[in-house]
Amino acid sequence: MNIYVDNAATTKVSETAITAMLPYFNQIYGNPSSLHSAGQLAAESLLMARETIANVFGCSPKEIIFTSGGSEANNQALLSAAEIGKKKNKKHIISSTIEHHSILHTLEKLKKQGFEITLLNAHKNGIIHPDELIASIRPDTIFVTIMYANNEIGSIQPIAELGKICQEHGILFHTDAVQAAGHIKIHVKKENIDMLSLSAHKFHGPKGIGILYAKHGIPLTNLIEGGAQERGKRAGTENLPAIIGMAAALQEAAEHMDKTAAKLIPLRDRLIEGLTEIPHTVLNGDPIQRLPNNIHVCFEGIEGESLLLLLNNKGIYASSGSACTSGSLDPSHVLLAIGQPHEIAHGSLRLSLSEENTIEEVESIIKITKESVTYLRGMSPIWKDLQEGKRNYVI
């Protein structure tokens, strides 16, 4: 039996999305920019998808820009805000230490262009404190970008409160909602969000498609020059099948959100309960203000990548907060930011559920993980030193 619990990395495309997409490969395949009937039929479908997505987030269809995914949307949001800042001679941007690399790397790029960057500390639970945002605002602050929910530890930020602070100070507010969209309710107007990024493959849509919501009146900087698609803000023929699939998946996720959360939260909490029964184990992220499908723990005395390999051999497909699997020896910047020491951060495990997971799978994961951690600790010289008192336990 194979158990897939890496839905924060990507999800299986839903049957609803696949069914919606199929006609757009060989029936409604015209270019939406073409004036003939086939093109106009495609254009009508494009508009309907845009309206569907706008309705989910409480905005106008004209405020939705289709992108290749969350990373592109994040880049366009930040670079657009930077251009606005240059014109106003405001070059201070606020973000956090636990953002996705598409945010952090773009901020590094802007820093080299003369912008000053303030990164707010995420506390032990991974939550940004609104009063610390207020304290960081300066007269030259042009932009704040804080992710809606963290991709590793699942902590959900007080976005409406952060957005209100920015609104009161006349500062643009962006949120990377890649992990949150389709999983928790988002209303951009009520939550004072000026720009928002998402990616379809995180909520059972296809890969390679996402959106940037930008409030009416915000001038966007083009990342891609060419045709006049997306009101001249994102050149290139629209990927209509993927857009249709994204809209269908998002609508389905929104309609079943409460039911899905009601199923996932007990499974999540059972996994947290079962895994934290393992001695010298810690839960990362806020226990309450977290995504309904996210479990993230650290086990002292083991390496996360070794655990992943053992779980994989047992048919459990998960991931680690450690970046070791991507070729880096450094542990997750998120875990370090919330105060986990290197030796603990290296022993991390992230499980992210979908509505297809069952309680039987959850119990299997708990059992196999307990056995795997015991096995790895039995081979670990660090664990031996801890047990013999030559090292002090951290957890």
C-alpha positions as CSV (number, residue, x, y, z in Angstrom):
1,M,0.0,0.0,0.0
2,N,1.3,3.4,-1.0
3,I,0.4,6.4,1.1
4,Y,0.9,9.9,-0.4
5,V,1.2,12.6,2.3
6,D,3.2,15.3,0.4
7,N,0.3,17.4,-0.7
8,A,2.0,20.6,0.3
9,A,4.5,19.8,-2.5
10,T,1.9,19.0,-5.0
11,T,-1.5,17.4,-5.3
12,K,-3.2,14.9,-7.6
13,V,-5.2,16.7,-10.2
14,S,-8.9,16.1,-9.4
15,E,-11.3,14.3,-11.7
16,T,-13.4,17.5,-11.8
17,A,-10.4,19.5,-13.1
18,I,-9.4,16.9,-15.7
19,T,-13.0,16.6,-17.0
20,A,-13.2,20.4,-17.3
21,M,-9.9,20.6,-19.1
22,L,-10.3,17.9,-21.7
23,P,-12.5,19.8,-24.2
24,Y,-9.9,22.6,-24.3
25,F,-7.3,20.3,-25.9
26,N,-9.2,19.3,-29.1
27,Q,-12.6,21.0,-29.2
28,I,-12.4,24.5,-27.8
29,Y,-8.8,25.1,-28.8
30,G,-8.9,28.5,-30.5
31,N,-6.6,31.4,-29.4
32,P,-8.5,33.7,-27.1
33,S,-6.9,36.7,-28.9
34,S,-8.3,35.6,-32.3
35,L,-11.3,37.4,-33.8
36,H,-13.0,34.4,-35.4
37,S,-15.7,32.4,-33.7
38,A,-13.3,29.6,-32.4
39,G,-11.1,32.3,-30.8
40,Q,-14.1,34.1,-29.3
41,L,-15.4,30.9,-27.8
42,A,-12.1,30.4,-26.2
43,A,-12.2,34.0,-25.0
44,E,-15.6,33.5,-23.4
45,S,-14.3,30.4,-21.6
46,L,-11.3,32.4,-20.4
47,L,-13.6,35.1,-19.0
48,M,-15.8,32.6,-17.2
49,A,-12.7,31.0,-15.5
50,R,-11.6,34.5,-14.4
51,E,-15.0,35.2,-13.0
52,T,-15.1,31.9,-11.2
53,I,-11.8,32.6,-9.5
54,A,-12.7,36.2,-8.7
55,N,-15.9,35.0,-7.0
56,V,-14.0,32.7,-4.7
57,F,-11.8,35.6,-3.5
58,G,-14.3,38.4,-3.5
59,C,-12.7,40.6,-6.1
60,S,-13.3,41.8,-9.7
61,P,-12.3,39.5,-12.6
62,K,-10.3,42.4,-13.9
63,E,-8.1,42.1,-10.9
64,I,-7.0,38.6,-11.8
65,I,-3.8,38.0,-13.8
66,F,-2.9,34.5,-14.9
67,T,0.7,33.4,-14.4
68,S,2.7,30.3,-14.6
69,G,2.4,29.7,-10.8
70,G,3.1,31.1,-7.4
71,S,6.8,31.9,-7.9
72,E,6.1,34.1,-11.0
73,A,3.2,35.8,-9.2
74,N,5.4,36.5,-6.2
75,N,8.1,38.0,-8.4
76,Q,5.7,40.2,-10.3
77,A,4.2,41.5,-7.0
78,L,7.5,42.4,-5.5
79,L,9.0,43.9,-8.6
80,S,5.9,45.9,-9.2
81,A,5.9,47.3,-5.7
82,A,9.6,48.1,-6.1
83,E,8.9,50.2,-9.2
84,I,6.2,52.1,-7.4
85,G,8.6,52.7,-4.5
86,K,11.3,54.0,-6.9
87,K,8.9,56.6,-8.3
88,K,7.9,57.7,-4.8
89,N,11.4,57.6,-3.5
90,K,10.4,55.0,-0.9
91,K,12.8,52.0,-0.7
92,H,11.9,50.1,2.4
93,I,10.2,46.7,2.3
94,I,9.0,44.5,5.2
95,S,8.7,40.8,5.0
96,S,9.4,37.8,7.4
97,T,12.2,35.3,8.0
98,I,10.0,32.3,7.0
99,E,8.9,33.3,3.5
100,H,9.2,31.1,0.5
101,H,12.5,31.4,-1.5
102,S,10.7,33.1,-4.4
103,I,10.1,36.0,-2.0
104,L,13.4,35.9,-0.1
105,H,15.5,35.6,-3.2
106,T,13.7,38.5,-4.9
107,L,14.2,40.6,-1.8
108,E,17.9,39.9,-2.0
109,K,17.8,41.1,-5.6
110,L,16.1,44.3,-4.6
111,K,18.5,44.8,-1.8
112,K,21.3,44.9,-4.4
113,Q,19.3,47.6,-6.2
114,G,19.3,49.9,-3.1
115,F,16.2,48.8,-1.2
116,E,16.3,48.3,2.5
117,I,14.7,45.0,3.7
118,T,13.3,44.4,7.2
119,L,12.6,40.7,8.0
120,L,10.2,40.2,10.9
121,N,11.0,37.3,13.2
122,A,8.6,34.5,13.3
123,H,8.2,33.4,16.9
124,K,8.4,29.8,18.2
125,N,4.9,29.1,16.8
126,G,5.7,30.6,13.5
127,I,3.3,33.5,13.9
128,I,4.2,37.2,13.1
129,H,3.1,39.6,15.8
130,P,1.2,42.6,14.4
131,D,2.7,45.0,16.9
132,E,6.2,44.1,15.5
133,L,5.0,45.1,12.1
134,I,3.8,48.4,13.4
135,A,7.2,49.0,15.0
136,S,9.0,48.3,11.8
137,I,7.1,50.7,9.6
138,R,9.0,53.8,8.5
139,P,8.1,56.9,6.5
140,D,9.8,55.3,3.4
141,T,8.1,51.9,3.7
142,I,6.4,51.1,0.4
143,F,5.5,47.4,0.7
144,V,4.8,44.5,3.1
145,T,4.7,40.9,2.0
146,I,3.8,38.2,4.5
147,M,2.8,34.6,3.5
148,Y,-0.7,33.5,4.4
149,A,0.3,30.1,5.7
150,N,3.8,28.6,5.9
151,N,4.6,25.9,3.4
152,E,6.7,23.9,6.0
153,I,5.2,24.3,9.4
154,G,1.6,25.2,8.4
155,S,1.2,28.3,10.7
156,I,-1.5,30.7,9.6
157,Q,-0.7,34.4,9.9
158,P,-3.2,37.0,11.1
159,I,-3.5,38.4,7.6
160,A,-6.6,40.6,8.1
161,E,-4.9,42.4,11.0
162,L,-1.6,42.8,9.2
163,G,-3.5,44.0,6.1
164,K,-5.4,46.6,8.2
165,I,-2.2,47.9,9.6
166,C,-0.8,48.4,6.1
167,Q,-4.0,50.0,4.9
168,E,-4.0,52.5,7.8
169,H,-0.4,53.4,7.0
170,G,-0.9,53.7,3.2
171,I,1.4,50.7,2.5
172,L,0.8,48.1,-0.2
173,F,0.2,44.6,1.3
174,H,0.9,41.3,-0.5
175,T,0.4,37.8,0.7
176,D,1.8,34.6,-0.8
177,A,-1.3,32.4,-0.4
178,V,0.0,29.4,-2.3
179,Q,-0.4,27.0,0.7
180,A,-3.7,28.6,1.9
181,A,-5.8,29.0,-1.3
182,G,-8.3,26.2,-1.6
183,H,-7.8,25.1,2.0
184,I,-9.0,28.1,4.1
185,K,-11.4,30.9,3.2
186,I,-9.8,34.0,1.8
187,H,-11.6,37.3,1.0
188,V,-9.2,39.9,-0.3
189,K,-11.3,42.9,0.4
190,K,-12.4,41.9,3.9
191,E,-8.8,41.0,4.7
192,N,-7.3,44.2,3.3
193,I,-5.1,42.3,0.8
194,D,-3.8,44.4,-2.1
195,M,-2.0,41.6,-3.9
196,L,-2.2,37.8,-3.6
197,S,-0.4,34.9,-5.2
198,L,-1.5,31.3,-5.7
199,S,-0.7,28.1,-7.6
200,A,-3.2,25.6,-8.9
201,H,-1.3,22.4,-8.2
202,K,-1.6,23.0,-4.4
203,F,-5.4,22.4,-4.5
204,H,-5.8,19.6,-7.1
205,G,-5.4,21.8,-10.2
206,P,-2.8,21.3,-12.9
207,K,0.8,22.4,-12.6
208,G,2.3,25.4,-14.4
209,I,-0.6,27.8,-13.7
210,G,-1.4,30.3,-11.0
211,I,-2.7,33.8,-10.5
212,L,-1.7,37.2,-9.2
213,Y,-4.5,39.2,-7.7
214,A,-3.7,42.9,-7.9
215,K,-6.2,45.4,-6.5
216,H,-7.6,47.8,-9.1
217,G,-5.3,50.8,-9.6
218,I,-2.0,49.1,-8.7
219,P,0.4,49.4,-11.7
220,L,2.0,46.1,-12.4
221,T,5.5,45.7,-13.9
222,N,5.8,43.2,-16.7
223,L,8.1,40.3,-16.3
224,I,7.4,39.1,-19.8
225,E,7.1,41.5,-22.8
226,G,5.3,40.7,-26.0
227,G,1.6,40.6,-26.8
228,A,-1.3,42.3,-25.0
229,Q,-2.6,39.3,-23.1
230,E,-3.8,39.8,-19.5
231,R,-4.5,43.5,-20.2
232,G,-0.9,43.9,-21.3
233,K,0.6,42.8,-18.0
234,R,1.6,39.2,-18.9
235,A,2.5,38.5,-22.5
236,G,2.0,35.0,-24.1
237,T,-1.0,33.0,-25.3
238,E,-3.0,31.9,-22.3
239,N,-2.8,28.3,-21.2
240,L,-6.5,27.9,-21.5
241,P,-6.8,24.1,-20.5
242,A,-4.8,24.8,-17.4
243,I,-6.7,27.9,-16.5
244,I,-10.0,26.0,-16.9
245,G,-8.7,23.2,-14.7
246,M,-7.5,25.7,-12.1
247,A,-10.9,27.4,-12.0
248,A,-12.7,24.1,-11.7
249,A,-10.4,22.8,-9.0
250,L,-10.6,26.0,-7.0
251,Q,-14.4,26.2,-7.2
252,E,-14.7,22.6,-6.1
253,A,-12.2,23.2,-3.2
254,A,-14.2,26.3,-2.1
255,E,-17.5,24.5,-2.2
256,H,-16.3,21.6,-0.1
257,M,-13.8,23.5,2.1
258,D,-15.7,23.1,5.4
259,K,-16.4,19.4,4.8
260,T,-12.8,18.8,3.8
261,A,-11.5,20.6,6.9
262,A,-13.9,18.6,9.1
263,K,-12.3,15.4,7.8
264,L,-8.7,16.5,7.8
265,I,-8.4,18.2,11.2
266,P,-9.1,15.0,13.2
267,L,-6.6,13.1,11.0
268,R,-4.0,15.8,11.4
269,D,-4.5,15.9,15.1
270,R,-4.3,12.1,15.4
271,L,-0.9,12.2,13.5
272,I,0.4,14.9,15.8
273,E,-0.8,13.0,18.9
274,G,0.7,9.7,17.7
275,L,4.1,11.1,16.4
276,T,4.7,13.2,19.5
277,E,4.4,10.1,21.6
278,I,7.9,9.3,20.3
279,P,10.3,10.5,23.1
280,H,12.2,13.7,22.3
281,T,9.9,14.8,19.5
282,V,8.6,18.3,19.0
283,L,5.7,19.8,16.9
284,N,6.7,22.7,14.8
285,G,4.2,25.5,14.1
286,D,1.2,26.7,16.0
287,P,-1.0,23.8,17.2
288,I,-4.2,25.7,16.6
289,Q,-3.6,28.4,13.9
290,R,-2.3,25.9,11.3
291,L,-3.4,24.5,8.0
292,P,-5.9,21.6,8.4
293,N,-3.7,19.2,6.6
294,N,-0.2,20.1,7.9
295,I,1.9,18.1,10.4
296,H,5.5,19.0,11.0
297,V,7.7,17.4,13.6
298,C,11.4,17.1,14.5
299,F,12.9,14.0,16.0
300,E,16.1,14.3,18.0
301,G,19.0,12.1,17.2
302,I,18.2,11.3,13.5
303,E,18.6,12.8,10.1
304,G,15.4,13.7,8.2
305,E,16.6,12.4,4.9
306,S,17.3,9.0,6.3
307,L,13.8,8.8,7.7
308,L,12.4,9.8,4.4
309,L,14.2,7.0,2.6
310,L,13.0,4.4,5.2
311,L,9.4,5.7,4.9
312,N,9.6,5.7,1.1
313,N,10.7,2.0,1.2
314,K,7.6,1.3,3.2
315,G,5.4,3.1,0.7
316,I,4.9,6.4,2.6
317,Y,5.7,9.5,0.5
318,A,6.4,12.4,2.7
319,S,9.0,15.3,2.8
320,S,11.4,16.9,5.3
321,G,11.8,20.5,6.4
322,S,15.5,19.9,5.8
323,A,16.9,21.2,2.5
324,C,19.3,18.3,2.4
325,T,17.2,16.5,-0.2
326,S,17.7,19.5,-2.6
327,G,21.5,19.1,-2.4
328,S,22.1,21.6,0.5
329,L,23.7,20.6,3.8
330,D,21.9,23.4,5.5
331,P,18.7,22.7,7.5
332,S,15.4,24.5,6.7
333,H,15.6,28.3,7.1
334,V,12.1,28.2,8.5
335,L,13.0,25.9,11.3
336,L,16.1,28.0,12.2
337,A,14.0,31.1,12.1
338,I,11.6,29.7,14.7
339,G,14.5,28.8,17.0
340,Q,15.2,25.2,16.3
341,P,18.9,24.4,16.6
342,H,20.7,22.9,13.6
343,E,20.9,19.4,15.1
344,I,17.1,19.3,15.7
345,A,16.2,21.0,12.4
346,H,18.0,18.2,10.5
347,G,15.6,15.6,11.9
348,S,12.4,17.0,10.5
349,L,9.4,15.4,8.9
350,R,6.5,17.1,7.1
351,L,3.3,15.3,6.4
352,S,0.6,17.0,4.4
353,L,-2.8,15.3,3.9
354,S,-5.5,15.4,1.3
355,E,-9.2,14.4,1.6
356,E,-8.3,11.0,0.1
357,N,-6.3,10.0,3.2
358,T,-7.9,7.7,5.7
359,I,-7.7,7.0,9.4
360,E,-6.2,3.5,8.5
361,E,-3.4,5.3,6.6
362,V,-2.8,7.6,9.5
363,E,-2.4,4.7,11.9
364,S,0.0,3.0,9.5
365,I,2.1,6.2,9.3
366,I,2.3,6.4,13.1
367,K,3.3,2.8,13.5
368,I,5.9,2.8,10.7
369,T,7.3,6.1,11.7
370,K,7.8,5.0,15.3
371,E,9.6,1.9,14.1
372,S,11.7,3.8,11.7
373,V,12.8,6.4,14.3
374,T,13.7,3.7,16.7
375,Y,15.7,1.9,14.0
376,L,17.6,5.1,13.0
377,R,18.3,6.0,16.6
378,G,19.7,2.5,17.2
379,M,22.4,3.2,14.6
380,S,23.1,6.8,15.6
381,P,26.2,7.6,17.5
382,I,24.6,10.9,18.5
383,W,21.7,9.1,20.0
384,K,24.1,6.8,21.9
385,D,25.9,9.8,23.3
386,L,22.6,11.3,24.4
387,Q,21.5,8.2,26.2
388,E,24.8,7.8,27.9
389,G,24.7,11.4,29.1
390,K,27.7,12.5,27.0
391,R,25.4,15.1,25.3
392,N,22.4,16.9,26.7
393,Y,19.0,16.4,25.1
394,V,17.6,19.5,23.4
395,I,14.0,18.3,23.1
